[in-house]
Amino acid sequence: MNAVGGRVANRVRDTALYRAYQKHEKLWQFLGLAVVFTAILFVRRPMQFTNPYVWAEEGFVFLYEYIEHGFWYLFLPTNGYLLLASKAIFWVSLQVSFDSLPWISSLLSAVFLVGVLLAIAFSPTLLKYPALCAIATALIPTDAEVFG
C-alpha cells in the first residue's frame, strides 16, 4: 500500500464509527444477515407477509387437537409426524390473539426461519463459508410449504 493509501486507511480506522463496528462486529454481522435472510424470505413469499392466512392443517387439525387436548396437543403426532415447531407457533399465536392468528403465525414463522438460518451462519462448524451456506439454504428452490 502506498503512503497516501496508508494514511487514508489509518484515518478510517481512527473514526469512532469504525471503532464502534469493531467493538460489536459479531452483532453487526448478526443483524446484517438477519436483514438479508428476512429479505430473501420476503422475496420468496411476499403474500405470506402482506396477506397471511391459516394453512389447512392448522385450521382443521391443529385447532381441533388444541380444543380437545389443550397444551398437550403439541406432543401429539399429526399424520404420523411430530410437528412441534409448527404447533408451538400456532399455540403461541392462539394465546396472543385468535383474530390476529394468521399475522402472528407468519411473523413467528419468519422469526423461526431466520433463527435457523442464523444458527447455520454462526454455529461453530467446519463449513468454510458458513454465511454463504446459510444464504444458499434460504435460496434452495422448494415448495412454498417448506418456508412457512
N, C-alpha and C positions, 0 to 999 in steps of 0.2 A: 504494500500500500504506500502511496506517495505521501509526502508531508502534508499536503492540503487535505487529502482523504483521511489521514490520521487525525488531524485537528478536528475535522467535521465529526468523525466517529467519537472522539473524546467529548465534544460538545453535546452530542446526542446522549451519550452515557451519563453526562453530568446533569441532565434535566431531571426535574422532580417526577415527571410523568414516567420516564424510563425507570427510575429507581422504584417507583410505586409498582410498576409492572413486574420488575424483578422480584420484589418482595412477595408478591402474590401471583407469581407466574402460573402455578397449577390452577389456581382459582379462575384466572382469566382464560386459560385453555379449557377448563371445565365449562365455563359459561359460554364461551365461543362455540364449542362443539354442541352444547345443548341447543343453541340457536340454530346451528346448521342442521341438526337432526330434526328439530321441530319444523324447519322449512322443508326438509325432504318429505316428512310425513304430510305436511300440508299440500305440497305439490302432487304427491301420490293420491291423496284422497281429500280434495278440498271440500266436498259435500259433507264429510264427517265433521268438519269444523264449522261449516256455515249452516248446515241443515241436518243435525244429528237425529237419529231415530233408534228405536229399540229393535234389536235383532230378533228373529223368530224364536230361537230357543230361550232368549231372555224373557220375552213376553208370555210364552206358553209354559215352558218347562221350569225355568228358574223361579218365576213368580209363584207358580203353583207349589213347588217344593218349599219355597220360603214360607208361604201361608201355612202349609201343612206341618213343617218341621222346625220353623223358626231358624235361629242362628245355625243349628246343626246341619242345615241343608248344604252348607259349604263343603261338608265332607262326604256327601252322598255322590256316588257316580252318576253321571248323565250319559246315557247310551254307552255305558262301559268305560267312560273316561272320568278322571278326577279333574275337574275344571276349576281348580282353586283360585287362580288369578282372576278369571272371568267372573266367577261367583262372588269373590271378595269385592271386586269393583262394583258389581251390581248391588251387593248388600250395603256397601258404604253409600252408594248413590240413593238407595231407598231410605237409609237413615237420615240423609240430609234433606231430601225433598222428592216426593213422588212426582210432583208436577214438573220438576226440572230434571227428572231421571235421565233423559237422553243427553242433555248438555253435560251433566255431571259425569256420566259414564264416559262420554267422549273425552272430556278433559282428563279424567283419571287414567283412561286407556293410553292417551298420548303421553302423560307423565310416566306411566309404567314403561312404555316402549322406549322413551328417551332414556330412562334409567337403565334399561337393559343395554342399550347401545353405549351409554357412558361406562357401564361396567366392562364392556368389551374393550373400550378405548383405554381405560385406566387401571384395569386389573393387572397385577404383576404376572405376565405371561412371557413366553419365549417368542411371541409374534414380533417380527421385525418392525412393522409399521402398524401398531395397534389402532391408531385413529383412522387410518385408511381402511383397515379391516372392518371397523365399525361402520364407516360410511358405505363400504361395499355391501355389508349385511343389510343396511337400510335400502340399498338400491337393487336388491335381488328381485327380479320380476316374478311376482307371485299373485295369487288371487287376493282380492281385497280383504277377504275374511281373515287372513293371517295377520293383518295390521289393524285389528280392532274393528 
